[in-house]
Amino acid sequence: MDLLPWVIRAVLIVVGIILVIIIWKGKKEGRYQEYSFRFFTIGITAFILGVILLIVSFITDLSFGYGLYLIAAGAIGIIIGLVFRNIWEKNR
């Protein structure tokens, strides 16, 4: 049994929970505005790395799911960043 997909899922879930807690605490303290652009840049980076890994998985016999995990994490980061887009436009 391959444990790597389960480890990647567990890491993504833990990172998601930590990010939700950070946003929730920052929103209570009024400083959540600085995180929106970071989510966007991390999302773009993860999405691009996921696409590259997906292309590599087509060429080699690497599992197809690893690239999909990164693409999903990147898409979530991009969505969070775009939802808070008006906040980082106000901070310019």
N, C-alpha and C positions, 0 to 999 in steps of 0.2 A: 504494500500500500504506500502510495506516494504522499508524504506528509507536507510537502512544500505548498500545495494549493490551500491546505487548511491553515498553515502558518500565515500565508499571505492574507487570507480572509480574516483571520484573527487580528493581524496587525492593522488592517484597514478598519475593522470595527472599533478597535481600541483607539486608533487615531481619530476616528469620527466622534467617538464619545468625548475624548479630550478636547477636540475643537468645539463641540457643542458647549461643554462646560466653560471653556475660555470665553466664548462669545456671550454666554449667559452672564458670567461674572462681569465681563467688560461692559455689558449693556446696563447692568445694575449700577456700575461705577461711572458710566458715561464716557468710556474710552474705547468703545468697540469700533469706532470709525477707522482706526488705524489698521484693522485687520482685513478690511475688504479688498484692498489692492493686493495684499499679500496672498490672499486666497486665489485671486485672479492669476497672478504670476506663477504660483505653485501649480494651479490647475493647467495653465498653458504648458508648463514644463512637463508635467506628468502625462498630459495628453500626447505631446510630441514624442516623448520616450515610449509611450505605449504603442504608437503607430510604428515607430522604428522597430520595437520588439516584435510587433505583429509581422512586419515585413521579414525580419530575420527568422521568425518561426516558419514562414512559408518556404524559405530557402533551406533551412536546416531542419532537423527533426525535433526541435524544441517544442514544448507544449504550446498550444494555441491560446490557452487560458491566461497565461502570464501577461501578455499584451492587452488582453481584454480587461484585466483587473486594473492595469494602469490607465487605460482609456476611460474606464468608469470613474476612477478616482479623479482623473483630470477633468472629466465632464462635470462632476460634482463641484470641484473647486471653481471651475469657470462659472457655473450657475450661481454659486454663492457670491462670487466676485461681481457678477453682472447684476444681481439683485440689489447689492449695495453700491451700485455705480454712482447713483446720485450723491452719495456721501463723499466719495473721493473726488467728485467733480467740484463739490463745494469747498473742499480743502485746498484746491489749487490756488 
